[in-house]
Amino acid sequence: MLRQRRPRLWVGALLVGLAATILLLKLFPGMARHPGAYLNATGDGIKNYYVAAYYARYDSGQQFTGMNYPRGEHINYPDMQPLLAVPLAWAREAGLPLAAHSIGFINFGMLLALVLAAVVLYLVLRRLPLPAWYAGLGALLITFMAPQIARFQAHMSLSYACIVPVQWYCILRILAAPRLARWYIVLGVFNLLVGLLAAYHLGIGSLWLLAFVPVLGWQQGWRRSAPLLARLAATALVPMAVFWVWLKLTDPITDRPPNPWGLLIARSSFTGVFSPSDAPMQQVWRYFFPSTDPAWEGSTYVGTVGVLVLVCSALLALRYLAHGRWRSVLRPHLPAPLRAGLWAATLLLLFAMAYPFYIPGLRDFVWLLGPLKQFRALGRFAWPFYYVFATYAAYYIYRLWRYLRQHQAPAFALSWLAPLLLLWAAEGYWHIQPVAAAIEANPGAEAFVGEEGNYRQLLSWTSYRPESFQAILPLPYFSIGTDKIAIDGTDAAHYQAFKASLNLHLPLLTTFMSRSSVSETLRLTQLLSSPLIAKDLLAKLPSNKPILLVVTAGLNPAEQRLVSLAHLIKATPEVSLYELPLAALAATSVAAERAKAAALLPTLTAHDGLYTTTASGVLLLPFDQRPDRRGRLAPGAFYEPREKFSTLYDGPLPMPADTGRYEASVWVNATTAYGLGNLQVKLYHDTEELEHQVADARVTTEIQGDWVRVAVLFHRPPTANRLEVLYDGHDLLADDLLVRPLHTDVYWRTAQGQLVLNGYPLGQ
């Protein structure tokens, strides 16, 4: 019997794949025919194309050299999809010209994954079992509302819609034949391999499989199902252990951020799963529920049909409870694999919603997650729930339709089934069509990766060659990936920097990666610090070749200063190229300021150990009497281990008053366990708040050692009589709070005799 049905099963699967292919050709006519011609030219999208293309063209082994110069980065962290990029690099080394087509491989892979998702979902629905015609239709409907479609323009490594359905299918095969080893091996190997596309795929697959352990233990009995549960646990944990050991053995970085931002923010929610995320249904929903927009990472909408099925299921459950049939609620009348899958996916959904840690009072127990904290976007763990619940919704409405037909109401059954399926199809179209339209409007890949009109051609009009430089410094600057420093830059800066790096085979003096080394990111960003700070990175550069500045519009003063030190090579309407000698970058003003202080200090009168260049009042809190002795310039620092608003100062304003602008600055240690938070200044007249200013510490470029300078500018209203300086952070280590008028310089000496100007040490 099984042999007779198998050909029919695969014929149906092929027909579903063909239907999905035809639909994609209609939605993505350009990209489907010429996948290497299209790309998203902004943000994470252009970065993800760049890192895969750079590695495929130039790198090998487990080191990506395109960013974080001169150290480079482990291949797990740039979002370069090692499972794709590494074989392309092998092909390059074997003499095959495939690396030049990396963008095409990525785009083709995203579309192929949709076709495979439809095929695998058809196989899933047939195992429930559902009839072939309905399983094919349901597979297409579920596929074209897949949450991964939203990643086509940004996170390509997360865009493969077939991965969760394959995991779901393997689990069904395991549950159908729990003694057969084949599908445990297939699932374990599959999870490990897709972890080399993005570690989230491994995390999602493994945690979802682990969620089946308590569910099956409860439903089938722990003792009776113990061998099955042990095999499931091993299949989940072994790939994660192998992946973890691989990272430990091959990744030398020891100071990656241990507590990435977003763990309790980029989470799923009830509205993220059961409220529309696409127009026009989103506008309809907002009309009735105006404050229900979920976080983007938490949007995993199951569709209006899914919402209706949820409502019907809830009403039926209430009816069961009213009649005391609580077992029917806990064990609904469903195929056993679907019932177990629903409960397991629901457990994973709770994790995606950050429960129980999101419950007030339990946030401090997040440390119990250990390495799982690195999966900071918990909302992605809701993806299995989408596929399982959509499968349940398809099964539910089919069973209801069949029930009505069997009870002599076929016309009534068809009258509501057809509109429901049409609505489901319409929402799928509304979900994928805007993404397809945006991609089809960007056939610019050749301009990004091709030689014509690119940077080599631009330099050929000058006396310079790519070999004249050792690295590229993009301006406006961007540094993303540590949660300590988070400077976004501009889309133009991203595009031109990645384009120049790929074309010239020059690495970037910046990071745009996940969990980058904190110390190395600080050293890179320090290149933009003022001339009062020596640039530590320069001593680690492997040569004395100059740096190539790739400059687009929108520079801030620190970036303009770097341009002023450089020599213009070539300018176009889009970008300007400058040569920045290392000697110019290394020069500091410390010696000049020390000489100036030597002449000036004898003319000034010290007040409480401070020398000021005007009579205006200043405030300095060196925190030298604090019990924490990890001070910056001398022992003693302000330390608050908990997440809270820390009060650095609350008291009268420094006198005599100045009517101009003030600056409040503090130095914060960037090597503590959490992000840098923000500095806030509030001015009051008695209890009335007059002014409130905030400075985000993540965008600072003033970095000395492990300390970053955070400064707030504010105006002092005439009636203000109280100043409050707050810091919003977690695990805060701060030192040398200084409040001064902007036109006033402040000198002091530490207990060790070191001279300090406005918080910058000038030496003995």
Helices and strands as residue ranges (DSSP letters): H 2-27, H 29-33, G 35-37, H 43-58, E 63-64, E 73-74, H 82-93, G 99-101, H 102-126, H 132-143, G 147-151, G 156-158, H 163-176, H 182-194, H 199-220, H 226-250, H 270-274, H 281-288, G 296-298, H 303-322, H 326-330, H 336-352, G 363-374, G 378-382, H 383-406, H 410-440, H 445-449, H 455-459, G 466-468, E 471-475, H 491-504, H 518-525, G 526-528, G 536-540, E 547-551, H 557-564, E 567-571, E 576-580, H 582-586, H 590-600, G 601-603, E 611-612, E 619-621, E 638-640, E 644-651, E 661-669, E 678-685, E 688-696, G 697-699, E 703-704, E 707-715, E 722-729, E 732-741, E 746-749, E 755-757, E 760-763
